[in-house]
């Protein structure tokens, strides 16, 4: 084989390798864009929901406050025990998430960032405080936000909040479909979580044990300056849909947590 032919083949291999590397880079950018675009795409909806909610008050399903005593779920913490904590309490940073189980924007956030959040929790870099609102019930009618939030609190009583919370968002119905208003559907989804579908859980769901607690949580949201759901705060600083000039993405969330943890100590208090 002549030197010229060898050089030509080597150049062809190099060009092929460079093209493959460019394809890999394009695919990585595409995946990032899909997640970021989903977040940006639902922001307008979240803002509209927040504006409407701010003008319609903070009552429960169909505008009626739940009756009965306020019973916080097991392990709830924060002011008035309105936060459901997950992850290691020793993690230096806190992610506070206000959300509504009927909210499409919340589902987009959860389904896009679930794996990253669980990864950061498992590494003890991050703990999460979930706070629940019922904006869609008020704005769209129905009671699915309230019923699902009560069921999630019942799952917290059983030590199964995280997997049940995830199932609710994975199986979220279309916004106009108030499927979560049906206790039977909420109990059916509990069957996807090992050990959750018990007589105690069913009774908790059917009796609305935590309804008044959910209403109180929603009232706390209404009294805040937040504009809609999801509202996502890292150590009290808003990071949805962006943090400063940087758009939220799984990679940026990891980076922001690592940056925050360099200057924080375990159990550092976080406003939010």
C-alpha positions as CSV (number, residue, x, y, z in Angstrom):
1,X,0.0,0.0,0.0
2,X,1.4,3.4,-1.0
3,X,2.1,6.1,1.6
4,X,-0.5,8.2,-0.1
5,X,-3.2,5.5,0.3
6,X,-2.3,5.0,4.0
7,X,-2.5,8.7,4.7
8,X,-5.9,8.8,2.9
9,X,-7.3,5.9,5.0
10,X,-5.9,7.4,8.2
11,X,-7.5,10.7,7.4
12,X,-10.8,8.9,6.7
13,X,-10.7,7.1,10.0
14,X,-9.9,10.4,11.8
15,X,-12.8,12.1,10.0
16,X,-15.1,9.3,11.0
17,X,-14.0,9.5,14.6
18,X,-14.5,13.2,14.7
19,X,-18.0,12.9,13.2
20,X,-18.9,10.3,15.9
21,X,-17.7,12.6,18.6
22,X,-19.8,15.4,17.1
23,X,-22.8,13.2,17.0
24,X,-22.4,12.3,20.7
25,X,-22.1,16.0,21.6
26,X,-25.2,16.8,19.6
27,X,-27.2,14.0,21.3
28,X,-26.1,15.2,24.7
29,X,-27.2,18.7,23.9
30,X,-30.5,17.4,22.5
31,X,-31.3,15.5,25.8
32,X,-30.5,18.6,27.8
33,X,-32.7,20.7,25.5
34,X,-35.6,18.3,25.9
35,X,-35.6,18.6,29.7
36,X,-35.0,22.4,29.7
37,X,-37.6,23.0,27.0
38,X,-40.2,21.0,29.0
39,X,-39.5,23.2,32.0
40,X,-39.7,26.4,30.1
41,X,-42.8,25.2,28.2
42,X,-44.8,24.7,31.4
43,X,-43.6,27.9,33.1
44,X,-46.3,30.0,31.5
45,X,-48.9,27.6,32.8
46,X,-47.5,27.6,36.3
47,X,-47.5,31.4,36.3
48,X,-51.1,31.6,35.1
49,X,-52.1,29.2,37.8
50,X,-50.4,31.2,40.4
51,X,-51.9,34.5,39.3
52,X,-55.4,33.0,39.3
53,X,-54.9,31.4,42.7
54,X,-53.7,34.7,44.1
55,X,-57.0,36.2,43.1
56,X,-59.3,33.5,44.3
57,X,-58.3,32.9,47.8
58,X,-56.9,29.8,49.6
59,X,-59.8,27.5,50.4
60,X,-60.0,23.8,49.8
61,X,-61.8,21.7,47.2
62,X,-64.5,23.7,45.4
63,X,-63.8,26.7,47.6
64,X,-65.0,25.0,50.8
65,X,-62.6,24.6,53.7
66,X,-62.2,21.1,55.1
67,X,-63.7,20.5,58.5
68,X,-62.2,18.6,61.4
69,X,-58.9,18.8,63.3
70,X,-55.6,19.5,61.6
71,X,-53.7,16.2,61.8
72,X,-50.2,16.4,60.4
73,X,-48.7,13.2,58.8
74,X,-46.1,11.3,60.8
75,X,-42.7,13.0,60.6
76,X,-43.9,16.3,59.1
77,X,-41.7,19.2,60.2
78,X,-41.3,22.9,59.7
79,X,-43.7,25.7,60.8
80,X,-47.0,24.1,61.8
81,X,-45.6,20.8,60.6
82,X,-46.5,21.5,57.0
83,X,-43.4,20.1,55.3
84,X,-42.9,16.4,54.5
85,X,-39.1,15.7,54.6
86,X,-37.3,13.2,52.5
87,X,-33.6,12.3,52.3
88,X,-31.0,12.3,55.0
89,X,-31.6,15.0,57.7
90,X,-27.8,15.5,57.8
91,X,-27.6,16.6,54.2
92,X,-26.1,20.1,54.0
93,X,-28.6,21.6,51.5
94,X,-32.4,21.7,51.4
95,X,-34.6,21.6,48.3
96,X,-38.1,23.0,49.1
97,X,-40.8,22.0,46.5
98,X,-44.3,23.5,46.6
99,X,-46.5,21.4,44.3
100,X,-50.0,20.3,43.4
101,X,-50.6,16.7,42.3
102,X,-53.0,17.9,39.6
103,X,-50.6,20.5,38.2
104,X,-49.1,19.5,34.8
105,X,-46.1,21.8,35.4
106,X,-45.3,19.9,38.6
107,X,-45.5,16.6,36.7
108,X,-43.1,18.0,34.1
109,X,-40.6,19.0,36.8
110,X,-40.9,15.8,38.8
111,X,-40.7,13.5,35.8
112,X,-37.7,15.5,34.5
113,X,-35.7,15.8,37.7
114,X,-36.8,12.8,39.7
115,X,-33.7,10.6,39.1
116,X,-31.4,13.6,39.8
117,X,-33.1,14.4,43.1
118,X,-33.1,10.8,44.2
119,X,-29.4,10.6,43.3
120,X,-28.5,13.7,45.3
121,X,-30.5,12.4,48.3
122,X,-28.8,9.0,48.1
123,X,-25.4,10.7,48.2
124,X,-26.6,12.7,51.2
125,X,-25.9,15.9,49.4
126,X,-29.5,17.1,49.5
127,X,-32.7,16.7,51.6
128,X,-36.1,17.7,50.3
129,X,-39.1,19.3,51.9
130,X,-42.4,18.8,50.0
131,X,-45.2,21.2,50.6
132,X,-48.6,20.7,49.1
133,X,-51.0,23.1,47.5
134,X,-54.5,22.6,45.9
135,X,-54.5,25.4,43.3
136,X,-56.0,23.3,40.5
137,X,-59.1,22.3,42.5
138,X,-60.0,25.9,43.0
139,X,-59.2,27.0,39.4
140,X,-60.5,24.0,37.5
141,X,-63.1,22.6,39.9
142,X,-63.1,19.3,41.6
143,X,-61.2,17.8,44.6
144,X,-58.4,15.8,43.1
145,X,-55.6,18.0,44.4
146,X,-57.0,17.7,47.9
147,X,-57.7,14.0,47.7
148,X,-54.3,13.2,46.3
149,X,-52.5,15.3,48.8
150,X,-54.4,13.6,51.7
151,X,-53.5,10.2,50.2
152,X,-49.8,11.2,50.0
153,X,-49.9,12.3,53.6
154,X,-51.4,8.9,54.4
155,X,-48.5,7.3,52.6
156,X,-46.2,9.4,54.7
157,X,-47.8,7.8,57.8
158,X,-46.9,4.4,56.4
159,X,-43.3,5.4,55.6
160,X,-44.0,5.2,51.8
161,X,-44.3,8.9,50.8
162,X,-41.5,9.0,48.2
163,X,-42.6,6.0,46.1
164,X,-46.3,6.9,46.3
165,X,-45.6,10.6,45.5
166,X,-43.6,9.4,42.4
167,X,-46.5,7.1,41.3
168,X,-49.0,9.9,41.5
169,X,-46.9,12.1,39.1
170,X,-46.1,9.2,36.8
171,X,-49.8,8.4,36.5
172,X,-51.1,12.0,36.6
173,X,-54.4,12.4,34.6
174,X,-54.9,15.2,32.1
175,X,-55.6,18.5,34.0
176,X,-59.3,18.6,33.2
177,X,-59.8,15.0,34.3
178,X,-60.3,15.0,38.0
179,X,-59.5,11.3,38.4
180,X,-57.6,11.8,41.6
181,X,-60.9,12.9,43.2
182,X,-61.8,9.2,43.3
183,X,-60.4,7.4,46.4
184,X,-60.6,4.1,44.5
185,X,-58.1,5.4,42.0
186,X,-55.7,6.6,44.7
187,X,-55.9,3.2,46.4
188,X,-55.4,1.5,43.1
189,X,-52.1,3.4,42.6
190,X,-51.1,2.5,46.2
191,X,-51.1,-1.1,44.9
192,X,-48.0,-0.2,42.8
193,X,-46.1,0.6,46.0
194,X,-45.0,-2.5,47.9
195,X,-46.7,-2.7,51.3
196,X,-48.8,0.4,51.1
197,X,-52.2,-0.9,50.3
198,X,-53.3,-1.8,53.8
199,X,-56.5,-1.4,55.8
200,X,-54.9,1.6,57.7
201,X,-54.0,3.3,54.5
202,X,-57.4,2.8,52.9
203,X,-59.1,4.1,56.0
204,X,-56.9,7.2,56.1
205,X,-57.7,7.9,52.4
206,X,-61.4,7.3,52.7
207,X,-61.9,9.3,55.9
208,X,-59.8,12.2,54.7
209,X,-57.7,12.1,57.8
210,X,-55.3,14.8,56.7
211,X,-57.7,17.0,54.7
212,X,-57.6,19.9,57.1
213,X,-53.8,19.7,57.2
214,X,-53.7,19.9,53.4
215,X,-56.0,23.0,53.5
216,X,-53.7,24.6,56.0
217,X,-50.7,23.9,53.8
218,X,-52.5,25.5,50.8
219,X,-53.4,28.5,52.9
220,X,-49.7,28.9,53.8
221,X,-48.9,28.9,50.1
222,X,-51.5,31.5,49.4
223,X,-50.0,33.8,52.0
224,X,-46.6,33.5,50.4
225,X,-45.2,35.6,47.6
226,X,-44.9,32.6,45.3
227,X,-46.4,32.9,41.8
228,X,-47.4,29.3,41.1
229,X,-46.6,25.6,41.3
230,X,-44.1,24.2,41.2
231,X,-42.1,26.6,43.3
232,X,-38.6,25.2,43.8
233,X,-36.1,26.7,46.3
234,X,-32.6,25.6,47.0
235,X,-31.6,26.8,50.5
236,X,-34.4,29.4,50.2
237,X,-33.3,30.7,46.7
238,X,-35.6,30.2,43.8
239,X,-34.1,28.0,41.1
240,X,-37.1,27.3,38.9
241,X,-37.0,27.9,35.9
242,X,-33.6,29.4,36.4
243,X,-31.0,30.5,38.9
244,X,-29.6,33.9,37.9
245,X,-28.7,33.6,34.2
246,X,-28.5,29.8,34.2
247,X,-31.5,27.6,33.1
248,X,-32.4,24.7,35.4
249,X,-31.4,21.3,34.1
250,X,-30.3,18.1,35.9
251,X,-26.7,18.9,35.4
252,X,-27.1,22.5,36.7
253,X,-29.0,21.2,39.7
254,X,-26.1,18.9,40.6
255,X,-23.7,21.8,40.1
256,X,-25.7,24.2,42.2
257,X,-26.0,21.7,45.1
258,X,-22.3,21.0,45.0
259,X,-21.5,24.7,45.0
260,X,-23.9,25.4,47.9
261,X,-22.5,22.4,49.9
262,X,-19.0,23.9,49.8
263,X,-20.1,26.7,52.0
264,X,-22.8,25.0,54.1
265,X,-22.6,22.7,57.1
266,X,-24.9,19.7,57.8
267,X,-28.3,20.7,59.4
268,X,-27.9,24.3,58.2
269,X,-31.3,26.0,58.4
270,X,-32.9,26.9,55.1
271,X,-35.7,29.5,54.7
272,X,-38.5,28.5,52.5
